[in-house]
Amino acid sequence: MKLLFLGDFYYAYEEVKADILALSDWIRENEYQVILNLEGGLAGSSMQVKKRGRWMHQSPMTINVLKRLNVVGVCLANNHMMDFGDEGLRETVRILHENGIAHTGAGMNLQEALKPMRLGTKEDQVVIQNFGWDVEETVYATENSAGCAPRENEHVLQRTQFLRAENPDAKLVTVFHWGFELNPLPQPFDVQLAHDVIDLGGDLIVGHHPHNIQPFEKYQGKSIYYSLGNFYFSDMRPKFGTYQFHGETANLCDYGAMVLYDSECGKTDHENLLMYDAELKESRRVLNQERVLQDYSDENFFTSDYVSQAIALSLNSTPILTKNKALNQKKLKKLFWAYRISAVLRKMRENPSGEKCYLILKKGYRKFIRNV
């Protein structure tokens, strides 16, 4: 099989756009089978969950777009899948099932959420598992409640061992919705888990959520793509272009990596990227350049220098988590306090006279999070 892995997908349009049609022609000409992250369910409901961020669900046109793009499976473990509670998830799964699109990463209980996606035949089978991170508002499933498969080491590693033993001849792919938004480098916290999964028999790891491409690496001969970035974020695409990163590719959020995986030989190819062209107001394929999707195979992710670099390049105020569990807990505790402070600051900005005070407090807010 030729599986094409794509990043975050959100579709709010009420028609199939021309750039989608052009991309779908290329996909079908090459007989690629697409796997992507469905960033938000296919249906909303009146039952919105309480959260910091916005609520998102897809347009009714989305299922037609997925079929046009030859999407054979979607990953559901993300921070928007449970925005509309059990009802939204249940309706999403129903629509996917009726249209012959496989899914993994969410369910009406933990057992369903951990159930992998299986593609191909016995001779050429790919097993895909998917996990999301609750620190970034992914709602975890439990034994008795709906939600997403937890990005917790215990679940991830146990499931990897089990699936490897159960499917000794299949290719095992793990997809993570992890990390903090607008971080151009992966966290050592995530890198260690990725390495552990490969050590237990994983064949490929794909990540998303930061909304920008992060480097990839070859580890033990297997590919790890820490973040594919945005695939297609509908009417929000112009907004992402306003984020300017340090480095050669300032508009990093405008790019999305497209990873082709040949399940027969186990090789990956990332020659093609998708880029949002602000002038043309469309997404189009471009060839990968070293400066966009970089090879970090020789990088030591666990040094203080790397952590300092990751902090310096990040566009947000979130910490960089490492292999130090105790220190990570302290950082996250401060982060959650900072989120509460942030809510107060946002309220303050609603009053024009509070803007000056907001700007002063914001500087201290950033130091508060990172000085651990």
C-alpha positions in Angstrom: 0.0 0.0 0.0 1.0 3.6 -0.6 -0.3 5.4 2.5 -0.2 9.2 2.5 -0.1 10.7 6.0 -1.4 14.2 6.4 -1.6 16.6 9.4 -4.4 18.6 10.9 -7.6 18.9 8.8 -10.5 21.2 9.5 -13.0 22.1 6.8 -15.6 24.9 7.3 -16.4 25.6 3.7 -19.8 24.7 2.2 -18.4 23.7 -1.1 -15.4 21.7 -2.4 -12.7 24.2 -3.1 -10.6 24.2 -6.3 -7.3 23.6 -4.5 -8.9 20.5 -2.9 -9.9 19.2 -6.3 -6.4 19.7 -7.7 -4.9 17.9 -4.7 -7.4 15.1 -5.0 -6.5 14.6 -8.7 -2.8 14.2 -7.8 -3.7 11.7 -5.0 -5.9 9.6 -7.2 -3.4 9.6 -10.1 -0.8 8.1 -7.8 -3.3 5.7 -6.1 -2.4 7.0 -2.6 -4.6 6.1 0.3 -4.9 9.0 2.8 -4.7 9.0 6.6 -5.2 12.4 8.3 -6.1 14.0 11.7 -9.7 15.0 11.8 -9.4 18.1 13.9 -13.0 18.2 15.2 -16.0 16.0 14.7 -18.3 15.7 11.8 -21.3 17.0 13.9 -21.9 19.4 16.6 -24.5 19.3 19.4 -25.9 21.5 22.2 -23.6 19.7 24.7 -20.4 21.7 24.5 -17.7 20.7 27.0 -16.0 23.3 29.2 -12.6 24.2 27.9 -10.0 27.0 27.5 -9.9 27.0 23.7 -12.5 27.3 21.0 -15.1 24.7 20.0 -14.8 23.2 16.5 -16.7 20.8 14.3 -16.5 20.2 10.6 -18.8 21.5 7.8 -21.5 19.1 6.4 -19.4 19.1 3.2 -16.5 17.5 4.9 -17.4 13.9 4.3 -17.6 14.6 0.6 -14.1 16.2 0.7 -12.7 13.2 2.6 -14.0 10.9 0.0 -12.7 13.1 -2.8 -9.2 13.0 -1.2 -9.3 9.2 -1.0 -9.2 9.2 2.8 -9.4 5.6 3.9 -8.9 6.4 7.6 -8.9 9.2 10.1 -7.3 9.8 13.5 -9.7 11.1 16.2 -7.5 11.5 19.3 -7.2 15.3 19.5 -8.3 18.3 21.5 -11.4 19.0 19.5 -12.9 15.6 19.0 -14.9 15.8 22.3 -15.9 19.5 22.0 -19.5 18.5 21.6 -19.5 15.6 24.1 -20.6 12.0 23.6 -23.3 12.9 21.1 -20.8 14.7 18.8 -18.4 11.7 18.9 -21.2 9.1 18.4 -22.5 11.0 15.3 -19.0 11.4 13.9 -18.3 7.6 14.2 -21.7 6.8 12.6 -21.0 9.0 9.6 -17.5 7.6 9.1 -18.9 4.1 9.3 -21.7 4.7 6.8 -19.1 6.1 4.4 -16.6 3.4 4.7 -13.9 5.4 6.4 -11.9 3.7 9.1 -11.0 5.5 12.4 -8.9 5.1 15.5 -8.1 7.1 18.7 -11.6 7.7 20.2 -14.6 5.8 21.3 -17.4 5.5 23.8 -15.1 3.9 26.3 -11.4 3.3 26.8 -11.5 -0.1 25.0 -13.0 1.4 21.9 -10.6 4.4 22.0 -7.6 2.1 22.1 -8.9 -0.1 19.2 -6.4 0.3 16.3 -7.2 0.9 12.6 -6.3 -2.0 10.3 -5.7 -1.5 6.7 -4.6 -3.9 3.8 -4.5 -7.6 3.6 -2.9 -10.3 5.7 0.2 -10.2 3.4 0.4 -6.4 3.5 -1.3 -5.1 6.6 -0.8 -1.8 8.5 -2.0 -1.4 12.1 -2.4 2.2 13.2 -2.9 3.4 16.8 -3.5 7.0 17.8 -3.2 8.9 21.1 -3.9 12.5 22.2 -2.6 14.6 25.2 -4.9 15.9 27.9 -2.5 18.8 28.9 -3.7 20.3 25.6 -7.3 19.6 26.3 -7.7 16.1 24.7 -10.5 14.4 26.7 -9.4 11.0 27.8 -11.7 8.0 27.6 -12.2 5.9 30.7 -13.6 2.4 31.3 -17.0 4.0 31.5 -16.9 7.3 29.6 -16.3 8.4 26.0 -13.2 10.2 24.9 -9.8 9.7 23.2 -6.9 7.3 23.7 -4.6 8.7 26.4 -1.1 9.8 25.6 0.2 8.2 28.8 3.3 6.1 28.7 1.6 3.2 30.4 -1.2 2.9 27.8 1.0 3.7 24.8 3.8 1.2 25.6 1.5 -1.6 26.7 -0.6 -1.2 23.6 2.5 -1.2 21.4 3.8 -4.4 23.0 0.4 -6.0 22.7 -0.2 -5.0 19.0 3.4 -6.0 18.1 2.9 -9.5 19.6 -0.6 -9.9 18.1 0.5 -8.7 14.6 4.1 -9.9 14.1 4.1 -9.5 10.4 2.2 -6.2 10.1 3.6 -2.7 10.0 2.8 -0.8 13.2 2.3 2.9 12.9 1.7 5.2 16.0 0.1 8.6 15.5 0.4 11.2 18.3 -1.5 14.5 18.8 1.0 15.9 21.2 3.3 18.8 22.2 2.4 22.5 22.5 1.2 24.8 19.7 3.7 26.9 17.8 6.8 25.0 19.0 9.1 24.5 16.0 11.1 21.8 17.9 9.8 18.7 19.6 9.9 18.3 23.4 12.4 15.8 24.8 9.4 14.4 26.7 7.8 13.3 23.4 11.1 12.3 21.8 11.7 9.8 24.6 8.3 8.2 24.1 8.8 8.0 20.4 12.1 6.2 20.9 10.5 3.8 23.4 7.7 2.9 20.9 10.3 2.2 18.2 12.3 0.1 20.6 9.2 -2.0 21.3 8.7 -2.8 17.6 7.0 0.3 16.1 7.7 0.9 12.4 6.7 4.6 11.9 5.6 7.5 14.1 3.7 10.5 12.9 2.8 13.5 15.1 0.7 16.6 14.8 -1.0 19.4 16.9 1.7 22.2 17.0 0.3 23.7 13.7 3.8 23.9 12.3 6.2 21.4 10.8 8.8 20.1 13.2 12.0 18.1 12.3 12.0 14.4 11.6 14.6 11.8 12.5 15.7 8.3 11.7 15.9 6.3 14.9 17.0 2.6 14.7 16.3 2.8 11.0 12.7 3.9 11.5 11.2 7.3 10.7 9.8 9.7 13.3 7.9 12.8 12.1 7.3 14.9 15.2 4.8 17.2 13.6 3.4 17.3 10.1 1.9 20.7 10.8 -1.4 21.9 9.2 -2.7 19.9 6.2 -5.8 22.1 5.4 -7.3 24.5 7.9 -10.1 26.0 5.8 -10.9 29.6 6.4 -8.3 29.8 9.2 -5.4 29.4 6.8 -4.7 33.2 6.5 -4.5 33.5 10.3 -1.7 30.9 10.6 0.4 32.9 8.2 0.6 35.8 10.6 2.8 33.8 13.0 6.4 34.6 12.2 9.1 32.3 13.4 12.8 32.9 13.9 14.8 31.1 11.2 14.9 30.7 7.5 11.2 29.8 7.2 9.4 32.5 9.0 5.9 31.4 7.8 6.3 27.9 9.1 2.6 27.5 9.9 1.8 27.8 6.2 3.4 24.5 5.4 2.2 21.0 6.0 4.3 17.8 5.5 2.9 15.0 3.4 4.5 11.7 4.3 4.3 8.8 1.9 4.7 5.4 3.5 5.2 2.3 1.4 4.0 -0.5 3.6 5.6 -3.2 1.5 9.2 -2.0 1.9 8.6 0.2 5.0 10.2 3.3 3.4 9.0 6.9 3.8 9.2 9.8 1.4 8.5 13.4 2.2 9.4 15.2 -1.0 6.1 16.9 -1.3 4.7 19.6 1.1 1.5 21.5 1.0 1.8 25.3 1.3 -0.8 27.9 1.7 -0.2 30.7 -0.8 -1.5 33.9 0.7 -1.5 35.8 -2.6 -3.5 33.1 -4.5 -5.5 32.2 -1.4 -5.1 28.5 -2.0 -3.1 25.5 -0.9 -0.7 24.0 -3.4 2.0 21.3 -3.5 5.6 22.4 -3.3 8.8 20.4 -3.1 10.4 19.9 0.3 13.4 22.0 1.1 15.9 21.3 3.9 14.9 24.6 5.6 11.2 23.5 6.0 11.3 19.8 7.0 14.7 19.3 8.6 16.5 16.1 9.4 17.5 16.0 13.1 18.8 12.4 13.1 22.1 13.5 14.6 20.6 15.8 17.2 20.9 15.1 20.9 17.4 16.1 22.1 18.3 15.6 25.8 20.9 18.3 26.4 20.3 21.6 28.1 21.5 23.4 25.0 18.7 21.8 23.0 16.1 22.7 25.6 17.3 26.3 25.6 17.1 26.4 21.8 13.6 25.0 21.9 12.5 27.6 24.4 14.1 30.4 22.4 12.4 29.4 19.1 8.9 28.8 20.5 6.3 31.5 19.8 4.3 30.8 23.0 4.9 30.8 26.7 4.6 27.1 27.4 7.5 25.2 29.0 9.6 22.5 27.3 9.2 19.2 29.0 12.1 16.8 29.4 12.8 13.3 30.7 12.7 14.6 34.3 9.2 13.6 35.5 9.4 15.6 38.8 10.5 18.7 37.0 7.8 18.3 34.4 5.1 18.1 37.1 6.3 21.4 38.5 6.3 23.0 35.1 2.8 21.8 34.4 1.5 22.9 37.7 2.8 26.4 37.0 1.4 26.3 33.5 -2.1 25.5 34.8 -1.9 28.4 37.3 -0.7 30.6 34.3 -3.8 29.6 32.4 -6.0 30.9 35.2 -4.0 34.1 35.2 -4.4 34.3 31.4 -8.2 34.1 31.8 -8.1 37.1 34.1 -5.8 39.0 31.7 -8.2 38.3 28.8 -11.1 39.6 30.8 -9.0 42.7 31.6 -8.4 43.4 27.9 -12.2 43.8 27.4 -11.9 47.1 29.1 -9.9 49.6 27.0 -8.3 51.2 30.1 -6.9 47.7 31.1 -4.8 47.3 27.9 -1.7 49.0 29.4 -1.9 47.0 32.6 -2.3 43.8 30.5 0.9 44.5 28.5 2.9 44.9 31.8 1.5 41.8 33.4 2.0 39.7 30.2 5.8 40.0 30.5 5.7 38.7 34.0 3.3 36.0 32.9 5.8 34.6 30.4 8.6 34.6 33.0 6.4 32.9 35.5 5.8 29.9 33.3 9.4 29.4 32.1 11.4 30.0 35.2 11.3 26.6 36.8 
